[in-house]
Amino acid sequence: MNYHISLVEDDQNIQNIVSAYLKKEGFEVTWSGSAEEAWHIWETNPPDMWILDIMLPGMDGYEFCKKIRNESDVPIIIISAKDEEIDKILGLELGGDDYLTKPFSPRELVARVKRLFKRSQPKTTTDTKEDTIKIDHLFIYKKDRRIYWNGQEQEITTKEFDMLQLFAENTNRAFSREELLVKVWGNDYFGSDRAVDDLVKRIRKKLKDIPLETVWGFGYRLRKSED
């Protein structure tokens, strides 16, 4: 499958370099120099992934990320010269799936693109008992990366799915925030554990009354009722 990636970046040099590397890997690439142009792409030829700069003329990347996330769970990689921890946290809290600080290696960006596609795209294999997790009113279909809560399918992001699967495979076990950062965001994530709290908050909002408990001063656990 030829995935369509849309790059939102107003620096033409970065546009050319990133586009060349992505096209070399077989991706279809469109680009725009502003969020307003990118929104037109979203309405006419929606991509399978966004690579989004923060510092843009007009609407900034944070606002565009929020706007896209209100419409879809399509993967978003944020690229930015802003390397403060608060900037990374904000980008992830608004729905970004990854954050890469400029200057970056185009090869690293390509590797992150491939990894995110691998994690976010459903597989077409037939469900088996091993592929399905049932915890009370929660159903998780691992191969298709689908979540059902109280009989209704839920629209969730990649990291929301990864965290829910981790909790569901380890019910009643308390995970520290540091553990969750490593297991959901990966060893190369250096942001604050506030990202964990925000992700849990989003899951609780979408899956109302899910027994995802706070372990005060430590982290979180998914409680399973006694059979």
Secondary structure, DSSP 8 states (H G I E B T S, - for coil): ---EEEEE-S-HHHHHHHHHHHHHTT-EEEEESSHHHHHHHHHHS--SEEEEESS-SSS-HHHHHHHHHHH----EEEEES---HHHHHHHHHTT-SEEEESS--HHHHHHHHHHHHHHHS---S---GGGEEEETTEEEETTTTEEEETTEEE---HHHHHHHHHHHTTTT--EEHHHHIIIII-TT--S-THHHHHHHHHHHHHSTT--EEEETTTEEEE-----
